[in-house]
Structures are given as C-alpha cells and as structure tokens.
Amino acid sequence: MRLDKFLKVSRIIKRRTIANEACDTDRVLVNGKAQRASYSVKVGDIIEIQMGAKPFRAEVLQVNEFARKEDAGLMYKVL
C-alpha cells in the first residue's frame, strides 16, 4: 500500500492530499529516511511525521486496504 494511502486509511492524517503534501515536503520519514508518497509500506516500518511542535512516531502493525474507525488504531502502535 502507498504511504499516503496508509496514513489516510489508518487515520494518522485526515486527508490523502495532506499526506501527499507532507511526503513531498520531507516531513514523513520511514525507517529514518524521507520517503515519497509512492513508498510501499510494510509491516514493521517505523513512520515519523514532523508536523507541529511534537513529532509523531509509530510502528506499522497491519496493512489493510480499508479500515473502520474502530479498527484504524489497530494498524499501528505509537512509539
């Protein structure tokens, strides 16, 4: 699954266009490297987002094409 779509489906970022813009401006790091929106997310990846004063860091636990609101939080673990 693409990085921008994962951020939207898991509800880490509200809209896919905002996730895409964050990737384009190097605010999203995967395993310590800036990645493009087309990066293929895998289980075990560490995602860091530099938006706002406090950075967000999470580990990918599941990669699902669709997730209900209740299940979105199970796709990652906040570190």
PENORJO-V382987 format. One record per run of one state. SS is the DSSP state (hx for helix, st for strand, lp for the rest). FROM is the first residue (numbers start at 1). TO is the last residue. If there is no record, write none. Layout:
ss=SS from=FROM to=TO
ss=SS from=FROM to=TO
This chain:
ss=lp from=1 to=1
ss=st from=2 to=2
ss=hx from=3 to=9
ss=lp from=10 to=15
ss=hx from=16 to=24
ss=lp from=25 to=27
ss=st from=28 to=30
ss=lp from=31 to=32
ss=st from=33 to=34
ss=lp from=35 to=39
ss=st from=40 to=40
ss=lp from=41 to=45
ss=st from=46 to=49
ss=lp from=50 to=55
ss=st from=56 to=60
ss=lp from=61 to=68
ss=hx from=69 to=75
ss=st from=76 to=78
ss=lp from=79 to=79
